[in-house]
Every structure is written in C-alpha cells, then in structure tokens.
Amino acid sequence: MPVLLYVLAVAVFAQGTSEFVLAGLVPGISADLGIPVAQAGYLTSGFAVGMVVGAPLTAAVGRRLPPRWTLSACLAVFVLAHVTGALTDSFGVLLGTRFVAALANAGFLAVALSTAARVVPAGRRARALSVLLGGTTLALIAGVPAGALLGELWGWRSALWAIAGLSAAALVAVVRLTPPQTGTDQPSTDHLEPARPRLDLRTELRTLRSPDLLRHLTLGVLVNGATFCAFTYLAVIVTDGPGLDPSLVPVVLALFGLGAFAGVSAAGRLADTRGRLVLDVAGPALLAGWIAWAVLADSPTAVWVLAPVQGALSFAVGGTLIARSMAAAQGAPTMGGAFSTVALNLGALLGPVLGGALLGAFGTAGPLFVSAALVAAAVTLWSATERRA
C-alpha cells in the first residue's frame, strides 16, 4: 500500500475523532462556558449540519480539482477551525468552528476516497479504501477515549489542540505525497484508473426518485439519529445516572468503540449476502437494548454491558444500511456516497437536538428513550415496507 494511504488515514482518524470526541467533552464545555449541557450537545449537531451541506457540494465539485491542493486546503481549514475553537470563550464562535470544520471534513473525505482508489492497481482498491476508512473506526476505539482523557486531565481545549496538531502533521505529508492528477482530466497510467467523462449531475440526482433508495436513506437517518443521540450525551449518562466516576468515561467510550468495530466488521461480511437478515435480527435487538438501557439508566451494570452491545448493534445496522443505500444508488456513481453521507448526518443532527430536549425533562434517561423511539420508528418502517417489497 502507498504511504499516502496511511497519511490520509491519519487525517481521517483526526477528523473522525473531532466528530465523535464531544461525547466525552460535553460536561466540561458546559461548565467552562457556563451553558446548559443540552446546549453544549448542539455542537455535535453543528458538525452534522456542516457535513450535510459539504458532502453533496464536494462530491460534485471536489473531484474536478487537483487533489493535492483540495486535500491540503481542506486540512488547513480544518486545523484553523480547531485552533480558533480552542482559543474562544464564545459558544457561538465554537459552534461556528464546528460547522466550518465539518465542511472541510466533508471536502477532504470526498477527494480522499477518489484519490485512494486511483493510487493503487484496480485489484487492490477495496483494500485501499478499507485502510482509509479504518481511520474512522480507530477514532471511535482510540481517538475518542484519548480525547476524553485529555479533557479530564487538562480541559476540553487540550483535545482540540491535539486534533489540530495531528491534522497539521498530516497536512505537511499530504502536500508532499499527494499526486497532482485530477479525477477527470488526466490520462490513465499502469496503476491509475482511466479518465472519466464529466458526469451529468441531473441524471444522478434523478436516482433519488427510487423508492428503495429513499427507504434505506430514511432508515439511515433514524438509526444514526438514535446512535448519535445516546453517544453525544454518553458522558452525562455514565456519570449522572449510575454515578460512575468521570475518569471512567474514556473506558466506556472505548467499549462503545470496540463494539462499533465488531459491528462494522460483521456488517462488512454479511451486508452483501445477508443484509435483510441483519436488519431483521439486529434491528429489533437494537431497539430492545435502548429500551433496557433507558429503564436501567441508574444501573452501573447496564453501562458496562450495554455500551459495547449497543455500539455493535448500532454500527452493524448502520453499516448494512449504508451498503444497501449504495447498492440502490448505482445510477449515481458520484453522488451515491453523498446521499448516504447526508442521510447519516441528518440523523447526527436530529438525534442530539431531540436528546437535549428530553435531557432536561427526563434526566439522563431522556436521550436513551429518544434513541429507543427513533429505532422503533425504523423497525416499524422496515417491517411495513419489506412486506410490501
């Protein structure tokens, strides 16, 4: 594998850590800025809004620009957004930096995926993409707990500084290692894919008329909304309900991440051939898990058992829905990934907002009940439409 792929994976790791790390920093941000916990949770929604806006724009435009400079510009903006966020005492400015960082993240991912597929022989592209996307999974397993630990030791700003530093190092390597070819106008070589003609975006957008695609995208919104609802407030759920020590929050986050890794791995093996079975079995199990956690919100045992279980089930169902959405969007080779990204981040926007609203009304069980309700809606929709299908 080219060294560039691992450099890109490091950048994706930093960006994934930034997206998820607030789950362990929300209480500290709330206390430092003097804002309610629910308001601090909206920072996750601000990032999701940036991803929703940035994904389709960069999918349409980013691949036509020189990858070296597009990747570098996105990483530079990402670094500056985190430096600004680490320095500010204003919630409004911090929220704005989350939106800008997400725009840069979406742009980087769109171009990085295309670049990763072009710098290896055709027979090794799937492995190349797995190396790149492995950065996101590692962010859940290692980056988020490490960020939470930094926040516990030196405050939430230290996590932003660490992400900025890692991204800056990746930026230097990207400038040096990324080839200058674009994805549309360069001739093919022995290892690069043939040049592609300019795509008709209107034709691709018409793919959204497909009922099967819309069904899976809607399911993705609901399931990811449930995941992000609970994950955003996980630090509060762990400390306020069962009364666990804040120093244990990184451990719980790591358990959730390990479960997520197992779920993604299972989805990768089963989604192509047994995707319907995964949704039929894991969907109701996911619903039962959120209900059980909500009812047992004050139990430490529930935290240790259900954190890895719900992480695994959430990402098994979510990963399967991504695979099925991409299959349903075969007529949109450029925009298909953007459709799925938008759907997942609409969920990441919806979940924390709903969870924050119920956090004040029902305490730490509120976000868990919201997660259960969203998955219940997904299971109902899946069952009803699958019978018709």
N, C-alpha and C positions, 0 to 999 in steps of 0.2 A: 504494500500500500504506500502511495506517495506520502511524504512527510506533511504536505499541505493538508491532507485529510485530517490528520491528528491536530494540526493547528486550528482548523475550522471547528473540530470537535471541542477543543478547549474553549473557543469563543462561544459555541453553543452551550457548553456547560456553564459558563459565566452568565449567559443570558437566561438560561433556564433557572439558575439559582436566583437571579434577580426576580424572575416572575413568581417563584414559589416561596421565597425566603420570608416574605412578610407574615406568613403563618406563624413564625416564631418571634416576630418583632412587634406585632400589633400592640401588646400591652406596654412595651417600652416607648413606642411612638406616642401612644395615647397619654402616658404620664408626662413625657418630656414636653410635648406641645400643648398640653392642657386641653385635650379634646376627648369626647366620648370614645370608647372602644369601637362602637359601631361606625363612627365617622372615620376612624383610622382604617377600618376594614374596607372603606371605599377606595383606598389606594390600589387594592387588587382590581377593583372594577375599572379604575382609570387606566391601568395597564391593559386590561382586556379591550377597552374602547380603542386604544391605540393599535392593538393587533387587528381588530375588526376593520378599522379604516386602512391600515397599512398593507394587510395581506393581499386584497384584490388589486390595489394600485401597483404594488411592486411586482406582483405576478404578471401584470400586463406590461409594465414598463421596464422593470429592473433587468430582465434577461437580455434586453436590447442594448444595454450599456456595457462598457468594458468592465468585466468582473473585478479586476484588481481595484479600480477606483470606486466602484459601487460598494464593494465589501469594506474597503478602507473608510469611505465616507460614513457608512452606517455604523461601523465600530467607533469612529471618532465621535459621532453624535452621541452614541450610547455612553461613552466614557464621560463626556461633558455633562450629560444629564445626571449621572451618578455623582459627579463631583459637586454639581450645583445642589442636588438633593442632600448631600452630606453636610453642606455648609449652611443651609437655610434653617430659619426658625419659623417659617410660614407654612402652614398646612396647604394653602393654595398653591404656593410655589412648588412644594413637594409633590402635590397631585399633578401639577403641570409637567414636572420632570418624569413622572411615571408614564404619562401619555407619550411624551417625546421619546423616551427610552423604548417604549413598545413599538412606535413607528419604526425606529431604527432596527429593532429586533426583527420585525416582520420583513423589512427590506433585506436584512442580512440573510435570513433563512431562505427567502425566495431565490436569491442568487447563489447561495452556498449549495443548495440542493442541485441546482443546474450544473454548477461547477464541479461538484463531486462526481456527477455522472459522466462528465466529459474528460476527466484526467486519468481515467483507468480504462483498460480494454472492456469491450462490451460484456464479456462473460463474467466480469468482476464488479459490475455496477451495483448489484444488490448488496454485496458485502461492503462496498464503499459507502453506500447510504446508511447501512447499519452502523458503521463506525461513526459517521457524522451524527446521527440521531441518538447514538449511545450517550452523547453528552447530556441530553435532556434527562435520561434515566439516572445517570450519575449525579445530576443536580439534585434529584429527589433523595438519593441514598446518602450522598456525602455533602453536597453543597449546602442544602437547606439546614441540616443539623449543624454544620460548621458555622453557618451564618447565625443561627440561633445561639450557638455557644459564644460567638464573638459579641453578640448583642447582650448576652448575660454578663460577660466579663467586662466589656468596655463600652457598652451602649450600642444602640441600633445604628448609629452613624458609622461605626467601625466596619460593619458588614458592607455598607455601600462603598466605603473606601477600598475594601478588599476586592469587591467586584470590579471597581474602576481600575485598580492596579492590574488584575489578571487580564482584563479586556485590553488595557493599553499594551501589555506584553504581546498579546495575540495580534494586536494591530500592527506592531512592528514586523512580526513574522509574516502576516498576510501580505503586506506591501512587498516584501522580499520574495515570497514564494508563489504568489498567485499569477498564473499566465494571463497575458493581456487580451486573449481572444474573447470575442463576444459569443453569445449563444446562437446568433442568427446569420452573421455575415462572414464568418471565417471558413476557409476551405477545410475539409477533413484531412486528418493525418492517419497514421497507422493505429493510433490509440484513441483519437478523438472521434466523436460521433459525427456523421455527415451534417453539413449545414442545413438548417431548416428554413423553409419559406416563412414569410411573415404571416402570422395567424390572424384569422378573421374572428375578432372577439365577439362580434354579434352572433356568429354561429355558435360559439362556445356558450355564450350566455343563454341561448335558447335551450341548452341542456337542462336548465333549472325548471323547465316545464315538466320534466319527468316526475310522475307521482312517486316512483320508487326512490329517486334521489331525494326528493323533498321529505319523504317519510324518514329516511335514515338521517338526514340533516336535523330534522326536528327532534328525533330521538337523541342525537348527539348534544343538542342544546340542553335538553332536560337532564341527561345523565351527567354531563360535565358541570352543569349548574349545581347539581347535588354534591358532586365531588368538591368543587371549589367552595361551596357554602360551608361545609364542615371543615375543610382544610384551612381556610382563611382564619377561622376562629379556633383552630385546634389548640393553640397555646392557652386561650381562655378556658376552653372546655376541659383541658387537662388540669389546670391549676384551681379554677374557681369551683368546679363541681366536686370532683373527688378529693380536692385539696392536695394534690401532688406538689412536691417542691419544684419551683421554676427551673432548677438545674436539670430536671428530668425531661424537660420539653424537647431538647435535641434528641434524646433517646427515643421518645415517642415518634418524633418526626422521622427518624431513621427507620424505625419499624414500619411506619406507613410507606416509606420509600422502598424498603425491601419487598413489602407486599406488592407495591406497584410494579417493581421489576419482574416479580414472578407472574403477575397478571399480564403484563405486556408480552412476556416470553410465551405464555400459554396462548394468548391471542394470535401471536405470530405463527404458531404451529397449527392452530385449529381454524382460524378465521376463513381461510380459503375453501376448506372442505367441510367444516362442521360449524360454520358461523351461526346458522339457525339454532343448532343445539346449544351453543354457548349462550345465546340470548335467551333461549327458553329456560335454561337451568340457572345461569348466573344472574339473570335479571331479577327473578323473584328472591333469590338468595341475598342479593344486594339490598333489596327492599327490606327483607326481614332483619338484616344486620343493622340498617339505620334505625329501624323501629326499636330494636333491642337496645341499641346504644342510647337512644333518646330516653327510654324508660329507665335505664340503669345509669343515667348521666352522673350520679353521685358515687358510682362504684369504681374504685381503682382497678379492680379485676377486669371490668368491662373495657377500660382503656387499654390494658396490656393485651387482651385477647382480640378486641375488635379493631384496633388500629391497623395491624398487618392484614387482617382478614378483609376489612373494607378497602384497604389500599389495593389488594389483589383483585377483588371483585370489581371495583370501580374501573381499574385500568384494563381488566380483561374485557368487560363490556364496552368500555370506551374505545379500546383498540380494535375490537371487532367492528364497531360501528364506523370507525374511520376506514377500515378495509372495505366494508360493504358500500360506503359512500363513494370511495374512489372507483370501485367497480361499476357503480351506477352512473358515474360521470366520465365514462370512457370517451364520450364525444367531446369532452373539454380537456384535452391533454395539458393545456397551460393553466386553466382556471380551476380544474378539478381540485387541486390541493388547496387553492384559495377558498373554495366553497366550504371545505371541511374545516379549515382554519377559522373562518368567520363563524361557523356554527359552534365550534368548541369554545371560542372566546365570547360569543354571545352568552353561552352558559356561564363562563367565568365572570361575566358582567352581571348576569341576573342573580346568581347564587348568593354572592356576598351582600348584595343590596337587600334581598329578602331575609337572609340570615341576620343581618344587622337590625332589621326592623323587629324581628321576633326576639333578638337577644335581650332587648330592654323589657319586653313584655313577659317572657317566659324564662329568662335566665339562660344558663349555659345549655339547657336542653333545646332552646328555641332553634338554633341553626340545625341541630340534628333532626328535629321534626320537619323543618323545611326540606332537608335532604331526602327524608322519607317521602314527603309529599311529591317532590319532583320525580323521584324514581317510580312512585306509584302511578303517576301520570304516564311515564314512559312505558311501564309494563302494560298498562291498560291500552295505550295506543298500539303497542307492538302486537298484543293479543288480538285486538279487533281487526287491524289491517292485515295481519298474517292469515287470519281465517278467510278474509276476502280474497287475498292473493292466492 
